[in-house]
């Protein structure tokens, strides 16, 4: 099975970005636009009988979304500069870190495409909700970058690991990956030299303390979601949905963290 990855550009207002992405997904003919000096086969055509992984789906320009919807619905498309209709049976796996439902309400994402993509959604918790994964990821990235840089690193100081476990990771796994790459570069010997001071200068929300613990960050995130949902836990507009959690999971975390609805005002949980 063929698996091909396409990453979406971040500027939907730029026609060059839209053109480049359309060419990446569907291909183009020679002379289709300035710079198209040869024919290009697109990802959906290459991945026929296989899988296309589309990253950053929320960044797809509005003007390109109908063409993506068509290839998902009808399994057909045309290369840029061609009137010949091609078919593909490629399966699509899409990912995003944006709230597509909210983008639909803001008319920044097509509703029909959203529901077509939302066939089998999988919510991946943020890194601060998966503290137990951090040591495994750290070791994986250390091995990966050490091998790439031809270094031998076999020790991770316990104080460094403790600091990594306490940090709320607003940038999720990519932030951790970048930090470990920097640490491997700085390490002159077999002991990983983690630049811990840099953890306190990473961009964080105004409500986040510099030395906020994992539990404090979780408490703050749940409380903010509950307030935004007027203390409604379940349902499509409830706090559980906005956090990507099951109702029972959110309620157990609220109990563990001692979060209760204020007695005055609000809606019953």
VEXDREN-2710 file (C-alpha; in Angstrom, 1 decimal):
% VEXDREN-2710
k/r/px/py/pz
1/UNK/0.0/0.0/0.0
2/UNK/1.3/3.5/-0.9
3/UNK/1.2/6.1/1.8
4/UNK/1.9/9.7/0.8
5/UNK/2.0/12.8/3.0
6/UNK/0.9/16.3/2.0
7/UNK/1.4/19.3/4.3
8/UNK/-0.8/22.3/3.7
9/UNK/0.7/25.8/3.4
10/UNK/-0.4/28.3/6.1
11/UNK/-1.3/31.3/3.9
12/UNK/-4.7/30.8/2.2
13/UNK/-4.7/34.4/1.0
14/UNK/-1.7/33.8/-1.3
15/UNK/-2.7/32.5/-4.7
16/UNK/0.7/30.9/-5.2
17/UNK/0.1/28.8/-2.1
18/UNK/-3.3/27.7/-3.4
19/UNK/-1.9/26.9/-6.8
20/UNK/1.1/25.0/-5.3
21/UNK/-1.2/23.0/-3.0
22/UNK/-3.6/22.1/-5.8
23/UNK/-0.7/21.0/-7.9
24/UNK/0.7/18.9/-5.0
25/UNK/-2.7/17.2/-4.5
26/UNK/-4.0/16.8/-8.1
27/UNK/-1.0/17.4/-10.3
28/UNK/-0.5/19.6/-13.4
29/UNK/0.3/19.5/-17.1
30/UNK/3.3/21.1/-18.7
31/UNK/2.6/24.8/-19.3
32/UNK/-0.4/24.9/-16.9
33/UNK/1.1/28.0/-15.2
34/UNK/4.3/29.9/-15.0
35/UNK/7.1/27.6/-13.9
36/UNK/5.3/24.4/-14.9
37/UNK/8.0/23.1/-17.1
38/UNK/7.0/19.5/-17.0
39/UNK/4.0/17.3/-16.1
40/UNK/3.5/16.5/-12.5
41/UNK/1.6/13.6/-11.0
42/UNK/-0.4/14.6/-7.9
43/UNK/-0.6/12.8/-4.6
44/UNK/-4.1/11.5/-5.1
45/UNK/-3.1/9.9/-8.4
46/UNK/0.1/8.5/-7.0
47/UNK/-1.7/7.1/-3.9
48/UNK/-4.4/5.2/-5.9
49/UNK/-4.9/1.9/-4.1
50/UNK/-3.2/3.4/-1.1
51/UNK/-3.4/6.3/1.5
52/UNK/-2.9/10.0/1.4
53/UNK/-2.1/11.7/4.7
54/UNK/-3.2/15.3/4.6
55/UNK/-1.6/17.4/7.4
56/UNK/-2.8/20.7/8.7
57/UNK/-6.3/20.3/7.0
58/UNK/-7.6/23.5/8.7
59/UNK/-5.2/25.5/6.5
60/UNK/-6.7/24.4/3.2
61/UNK/-7.8/27.6/1.2
62/UNK/-11.6/28.0/0.8
63/UNK/-11.3/28.1/-2.9
64/UNK/-9.6/24.7/-3.0
65/UNK/-12.0/22.9/-0.6
66/UNK/-14.7/22.1/-3.3
67/UNK/-12.0/20.2/-5.3
68/UNK/-11.0/18.2/-2.2
69/UNK/-14.6/17.5/-1.5
70/UNK/-15.2/16.3/-5.0
71/UNK/-12.2/13.8/-4.9
72/UNK/-13.5/12.4/-1.6
73/UNK/-17.1/12.2/-2.8
74/UNK/-16.8/11.3/-6.5
75/UNK/-13.2/9.9/-6.5
76/UNK/-12.4/12.0/-9.5
77/UNK/-10.4/15.1/-10.4
78/UNK/-8.5/16.9/-13.2
79/UNK/-4.8/17.9/-13.2
80/UNK/-4.2/21.7/-13.5
81/UNK/-4.2/22.6/-17.2
82/UNK/-6.1/19.5/-18.3
83/UNK/-9.8/18.7/-19.0
84/UNK/-9.3/15.0/-18.8
85/UNK/-11.0/13.5/-15.7
86/UNK/-8.9/11.0/-13.7
87/UNK/-10.1/8.6/-11.0
88/UNK/-8.5/7.5/-7.8
89/UNK/-9.5/5.2/-4.9
90/UNK/-7.0/6.6/-2.5
91/UNK/-8.0/6.6/1.2
92/UNK/-7.6/9.9/3.0
93/UNK/-6.3/10.4/6.6
94/UNK/-6.5/14.1/7.6
95/UNK/-5.1/15.8/10.7
96/UNK/-5.5/19.3/12.2
97/UNK/-4.8/21.1/15.4
98/UNK/-7.6/23.6/14.7
99/UNK/-11.3/23.5/15.7
100/UNK/-12.9/22.8/12.3
101/UNK/-16.4/23.0/13.8
102/UNK/-15.7/26.5/15.0
103/UNK/-14.2/27.4/11.6
104/UNK/-17.4/26.2/9.9
105/UNK/-19.4/28.6/12.1
106/UNK/-17.0/31.4/11.1
107/UNK/-17.4/30.4/7.5
108/UNK/-13.7/29.7/7.2
109/UNK/-14.3/26.0/6.4
110/UNK/-17.0/24.4/4.3
111/UNK/-19.6/22.5/6.3
112/UNK/-20.0/19.7/3.7
113/UNK/-16.3/19.1/3.6
114/UNK/-16.1/19.1/7.4
115/UNK/-18.8/16.4/7.7
116/UNK/-17.1/14.4/4.9
117/UNK/-13.9/14.4/6.8
118/UNK/-15.6/13.8/10.2
119/UNK/-16.5/10.1/9.3
120/UNK/-14.2/8.5/11.9
121/UNK/-12.7/11.2/14.2
122/UNK/-9.8/10.4/16.6
123/UNK/-9.0/12.9/19.3
124/UNK/-5.4/12.9/20.3
125/UNK/-4.8/14.4/23.7
126/UNK/-2.2/17.2/24.1
127/UNK/1.2/16.2/25.5
128/UNK/0.4/17.8/28.9
129/UNK/-2.4/15.3/29.2
130/UNK/-0.1/12.4/28.5
131/UNK/2.7/12.9/31.0
132/UNK/3.6/9.2/31.0
133/UNK/4.5/9.5/27.3
134/UNK/7.2/12.2/27.8
135/UNK/10.1/9.9/29.0
136/UNK/9.4/7.5/26.0
137/UNK/9.4/10.4/23.6
138/UNK/12.5/12.0/25.0
139/UNK/14.4/8.8/24.7
140/UNK/13.2/8.3/21.2
141/UNK/14.2/11.8/20.0
142/UNK/17.5/11.5/21.8
143/UNK/18.3/8.3/19.9
144/UNK/17.1/9.7/16.6
145/UNK/19.1/13.0/16.8
146/UNK/22.2/11.4/18.3
147/UNK/22.3/8.8/15.5
148/UNK/21.8/11.6/12.9
149/UNK/24.6/13.7/14.5
150/UNK/26.9/10.7/15.0
151/UNK/26.9/11.2/18.8
152/UNK/26.6/8.7/21.7
153/UNK/24.2/9.9/24.4
154/UNK/23.2/7.3/27.0
155/UNK/22.3/9.3/30.1
156/UNK/19.4/11.7/30.8
157/UNK/19.8/13.5/34.1
158/UNK/16.9/12.9/36.5
159/UNK/16.5/16.6/37.2
160/UNK/16.2/17.3/33.5
161/UNK/13.5/14.7/33.1
162/UNK/11.6/16.0/36.1
163/UNK/11.6/19.5/34.6
164/UNK/10.4/18.1/31.3
165/UNK/7.5/16.3/33.1
166/UNK/6.5/19.5/34.9
167/UNK/6.5/21.7/31.8
168/UNK/3.0/22.2/30.2
169/UNK/4.2/22.0/26.6
170/UNK/2.0/24.6/24.8
171/UNK/3.7/23.6/21.5
172/UNK/3.0/19.8/22.1
173/UNK/5.3/17.2/20.6
174/UNK/6.9/19.5/18.1
175/UNK/8.1/21.7/20.9
176/UNK/9.5/18.7/22.7
177/UNK/11.2/17.4/19.6
178/UNK/12.8/20.8/18.9
179/UNK/14.1/21.1/22.5
180/UNK/15.6/17.6/22.4
181/UNK/17.3/18.3/19.0
182/UNK/18.8/21.5/20.6
183/UNK/19.9/19.5/23.6
184/UNK/21.6/16.9/21.5
185/UNK/23.5/19.7/19.6
186/UNK/24.6/21.2/22.9
187/UNK/25.7/17.8/24.4
188/UNK/29.5/17.3/24.2
189/UNK/29.5/13.9/26.0
190/UNK/27.3/11.0/26.8
191/UNK/25.1/13.0/29.2
192/UNK/22.2/14.9/27.6
193/UNK/22.6/18.7/28.2
194/UNK/19.0/20.0/28.3
195/UNK/18.7/23.8/28.1
196/UNK/16.2/24.0/30.9
197/UNK/16.3/27.8/31.1
198/UNK/14.7/27.9/27.7
199/UNK/11.6/26.2/29.0
200/UNK/10.6/29.4/30.9
201/UNK/10.9/31.6/27.8
202/UNK/8.7/29.6/25.5
203/UNK/5.5/31.4/24.3
204/UNK/2.6/30.6/26.7
205/UNK/-0.8/32.1/27.3
206/UNK/-1.0/35.1/29.6
207/UNK/-2.9/33.0/32.1
208/UNK/-0.2/30.4/32.3
209/UNK/2.4/30.8/35.1
210/UNK/6.1/30.4/34.2
211/UNK/6.5/27.5/36.7
212/UNK/3.1/26.1/36.3
213/UNK/2.9/22.4/37.1
214/UNK/1.2/19.8/35.0
215/UNK/-1.7/19.6/37.4
216/UNK/-2.1/23.4/37.6
217/UNK/-2.1/23.6/33.8
218/UNK/-4.8/20.8/33.6
219/UNK/-6.9/22.6/36.3
220/UNK/-6.7/25.9/34.4
221/UNK/-7.6/24.3/31.0
222/UNK/-10.6/22.4/32.4
223/UNK/-11.8/25.5/34.4
224/UNK/-11.6/27.7/31.3
225/UNK/-13.5/25.2/29.1
226/UNK/-16.2/24.9/31.8
227/UNK/-16.6/28.6/32.0
228/UNK/-16.7/29.0/28.2
229/UNK/-19.4/26.3/28.1
230/UNK/-21.4/27.9/30.9
231/UNK/-20.6/24.8/33.0
232/UNK/-22.3/22.4/30.6
233/UNK/-20.2/19.2/30.6
234/UNK/-21.8/17.0/27.8
235/UNK/-23.2/17.7/24.4
236/UNK/-21.7/19.2/21.2
237/UNK/-21.1/22.5/22.9
238/UNK/-20.1/21.2/26.3
239/UNK/-16.7/21.4/27.9
240/UNK/-15.9/17.7/27.3
241/UNK/-16.3/18.2/23.5
242/UNK/-14.2/21.3/23.5
243/UNK/-11.4/19.5/25.4
244/UNK/-11.7/16.4/23.2
245/UNK/-12.6/14.2/26.2
246/UNK/-15.5/11.8/27.1
247/UNK/-18.0/13.2/29.6
248/UNK/-17.0/10.5/32.1
249/UNK/-13.3/11.3/31.7
250/UNK/-13.8/15.0/32.3
251/UNK/-16.0/14.4/35.3
252/UNK/-13.4/12.1/36.9
253/UNK/-10.7/14.7/36.3
254/UNK/-12.9/17.4/37.8
255/UNK/-13.4/15.2/40.9
256/UNK/-9.7/14.6/41.2
257/UNK/-8.8/18.2/40.8
258/UNK/-11.6/19.4/43.1
259/UNK/-13.4/21.4/40.4
260/UNK/-17.0/22.1/41.2
261/UNK/-19.7/24.3/39.7
262/UNK/-20.3/27.5/41.6
263/UNK/-23.6/27.6/43.5
264/UNK/-24.8/30.8/41.9
265/UNK/-25.8/31.1/38.3
266/UNK/-24.8/28.8/35.4
267/UNK/-26.4/25.6/34.1
268/UNK/-26.5/22.3/35.8
269/UNK/-23.6/19.9/35.0
END
